[in-house]
Amino acid sequence: MRRVLASIAFVLVSGAPPASRVVAADDPPKGALNARPAQHLIDAWAHRSLWVKDRAAVASAECFDFNAFDDCAIWTADVRGRLSRKGGRFCDVREFIVDREPGHVAGNYGLIIGGVGSTYTVSFAQPVTKDTRTFGQDQPGGWSFEVFDGPCATRAQPIPESSRLIAPEVTR
């Protein structure tokens, strides 16, 4: 409440734009370069893991073990479900509203999820909340995400032979 009253007082004294055009303090900033920590997700994902899968099956699945955000591990999974350490340490989740980022829809909710070794900059039509457990990009071949309890090793599973990417036959 104090923040709202202070904002209104600032607008009245400074001659800033009317309150209807002022971005609320809780709204993420515009543009990936201005992204701020997504504290609601950082709190909700602490001591959990985030499984990241490429729906087009071009890239290997990855997993973030968020022990604590200054002590995380990033793993990559092969088709046999074996994990190998890819990176980690100092993981972060930042949020923003898409402005002019190439490949993203202006006005969408954006996230930058990453650490040393791997980073994803993705956007979604709806914001990701602390209660969201699965989310993904609507476009074909986009990324899908799943938050789960336990370490990445509990989620790693071999990919069935029928799900592997196989080159289609060319007919003439």
C-alpha positions in Angstrom: 0.0 0.0 0.0 2.8 2.4 0.8 4.4 1.7 -2.6 1.2 2.6 -4.3 0.7 5.8 -2.4 4.3 6.8 -3.0 3.9 6.1 -6.7 0.7 8.3 -6.8 2.5 11.1 -4.9 5.4 10.9 -7.3 3.1 11.1 -10.3 1.3 14.1 -8.9 4.5 16.0 -7.9 6.6 15.1 -10.9 4.1 15.5 -13.7 4.7 12.0 -14.9 2.1 10.2 -17.1 -1.3 9.4 -15.6 -1.5 6.3 -13.4 -3.3 4.3 -16.1 -0.1 4.4 -18.2 2.4 3.8 -15.4 3.6 0.2 -15.2 2.8 -1.4 -11.8 5.7 -2.2 -9.5 4.8 -5.9 -9.8 4.9 -6.0 -13.7 8.1 -7.3 -15.2 10.1 -4.8 -17.2 10.0 -4.5 -21.0 12.9 -6.1 -22.9 15.2 -9.0 -22.1 18.1 -6.5 -21.4 16.0 -5.2 -18.5 15.0 -8.6 -17.1 14.7 -8.8 -13.3 14.9 -11.8 -11.0 11.7 -13.8 -11.0 11.7 -14.1 -7.3 8.3 -15.9 -7.1 9.8 -18.7 -9.4 13.2 -18.7 -7.6 11.4 -19.3 -4.3 9.0 -21.9 -5.7 11.8 -23.8 -7.6 14.4 -23.9 -4.8 15.4 -27.5 -4.0 13.5 -28.8 -7.1 14.5 -29.6 -10.6 13.5 -28.3 -14.0 13.5 -30.7 -17.0 13.9 -29.0 -20.3 13.0 -30.8 -23.5 13.2 -29.8 -27.2 9.9 -30.9 -28.7 11.6 -31.2 -32.1 14.0 -33.7 -30.6 17.0 -31.9 -32.3 18.7 -31.1 -29.0 19.3 -33.3 -26.0 17.1 -32.9 -22.9 18.6 -30.9 -20.1 17.9 -30.6 -16.4 18.6 -28.0 -13.8 19.0 -29.2 -10.2 18.2 -26.1 -8.2 19.8 -27.1 -4.8 20.0 -23.4 -4.1 20.3 -20.8 -6.9 23.9 -20.1 -6.0 24.6 -23.9 -6.0 22.9 -25.6 -9.0 23.8 -28.3 -11.4 23.0 -28.5 -15.1 22.8 -31.9 -16.7 22.3 -33.2 -20.2 20.5 -36.5 -21.0 21.3 -38.8 -23.8 18.8 -41.0 -25.6 19.6 -43.8 -23.1 18.7 -41.6 -20.2 22.2 -41.2 -18.9 23.0 -37.8 -17.4 26.3 -36.0 -17.7 27.2 -32.8 -16.0 27.1 -29.8 -18.3 27.5 -26.9 -15.9 25.8 -25.1 -13.1 26.7 -22.8 -10.3 25.0 -19.4 -10.0 21.7 -20.3 -11.8 19.1 -17.6 -12.2 15.6 -17.1 -13.4 14.8 -13.7 -14.8 11.5 -12.3 -16.2 10.6 -9.6 -18.7 7.9 -8.6 -21.1 8.9 -9.2 -24.7 9.6 -5.9 -26.5 11.7 -6.3 -29.7 13.5 -9.5 -29.1 13.9 -11.5 -32.4 11.9 -14.7 -32.6 9.5 -13.7 -29.8 6.0 -12.1 -29.8 5.9 -8.6 -28.4 3.9 -8.4 -25.2 4.4 -12.0 -24.2 5.9 -13.0 -20.9 9.6 -13.9 -21.2 11.9 -15.9 -19.0 15.7 -16.3 -19.0 16.6 -19.5 -17.3 20.2 -20.4 -16.9 23.5 -20.7 -15.3 27.1 -21.4 -16.3 26.9 -23.8 -19.2 23.3 -23.4 -20.4 20.8 -20.6 -20.8 17.3 -20.4 -22.3 15.5 -17.2 -23.3 11.9 -18.2 -23.9 8.5 -16.5 -24.0 5.0 -17.6 -23.4 1.5 -16.2 -24.0 0.7 -16.5 -20.3 2.9 -15.8 -17.3 4.6 -18.7 -15.5 3.5 -18.6 -11.9 4.9 -20.2 -8.8 2.2 -22.9 -9.0 2.9 -23.8 -12.6 4.5 -27.3 -12.9 4.5 -27.7 -16.7 4.8 -25.1 -19.4 6.0 -24.8 -22.9 6.1 -22.8 -26.1 3.1 -22.9 -28.4 5.1 -23.0 -31.6 5.9 -26.3 -33.2 9.3 -27.6 -32.1 9.4 -25.2 -29.1 10.7 -26.0 -25.7 8.8 -27.8 -22.9 9.5 -27.4 -19.2 8.6 -29.5 -16.2 9.2 -28.6 -12.5 9.4 -31.6 -10.2 10.5 -32.6 -6.8 13.8 -34.5 -6.5 17.0 -34.5 -8.4 17.3 -34.7 -12.2 18.4 -38.3 -11.9 14.8 -39.2 -10.8 13.4 -37.8 -14.1 16.0 -39.1 -16.5 14.5 -41.9 -18.6 15.5 -43.6 -21.8 13.7 -42.2 -24.9 11.7 -44.9 -26.6 13.0 -45.9 -30.0 9.7 -44.8 -31.6 10.2 -41.2 -30.3 13.6 -40.7 -31.7 14.0 -38.3 -34.6 14.1 -40.3 -37.8 14.7 -38.7 -41.2 11.5 -39.0 -43.3 11.6 -40.8 -46.6 11.6 -38.7 -49.6 9.2 -39.6 -52.4 9.3 -38.3 -55.9 
